Amino acid sequence: MSHELRTPLNAILGFSEVIRDNLLGRESARSYEDYAGDIHSSGEHLLDLINDILDLAKVEEGQITLSPEPIDLNAVIGSTLNLMQPRAIAKRHALSAAAGPDSHRVLADLRALKQILFNLIANAIQFTDPGGKIEISVAPQDDGTIEICVEDSGIGIAKADIGRVFNPFERVTEHGKPETEGTGLGLAVVKSLVELQNGYVRVASNPGVGSKFCVYLPSSSPDGSDANPAT
């Protein structure tokens, strides 16, 4: 963990010192702009890292209090897509939700659901090469759950490695691909939050083709009679 935290911190300190001390001269405005961008991206990475560490620690210590309520999935998915679009655009990904005839509702904690979606989409963006496709879909299941899937056209996962992707600090990458940044905590947080809400997770993937991560959460009510869904 010390390496994971020090890498973005060193970048932030190093580039900010160059700007602060004007080491490149006042004529190098473009270089300073690039350094400012590097500082910003390193800060974002560090924030994601700290958030994942804190979330997993809370789960392991039993400090997360969940408040299940009927939630309109269309609204939550829409707001999450808006939040994640800048990351997708930066990698030239097509990020969208599959159009469905109905709006489905789950019985879940709103903050936890948003975190699950955020982590799954962030994972898809991270492991999909520039110009890829990421799609979110929703479908009711016969067992009374609602399936929420995030499917990408990314590097994929070998069958032998699928069982490891939800282990904390595991980073599974395709053979021959450079290791990406991150601690491997995002999917561990997803699995923990889903299971705390009486749900489960499944993964389907093929190297070089893409991955499909699906979470299954209880439907809010079989007859759809609950009112005032959260958004």
Summary of the structure (lengths in Angstrom):
residues: 231
radius of gyration: 19.5
end to end distance: 35.3
largest distance: 68.2
contacts: 693
relative contact order: 0.16
helix: 45%
strand: 20%
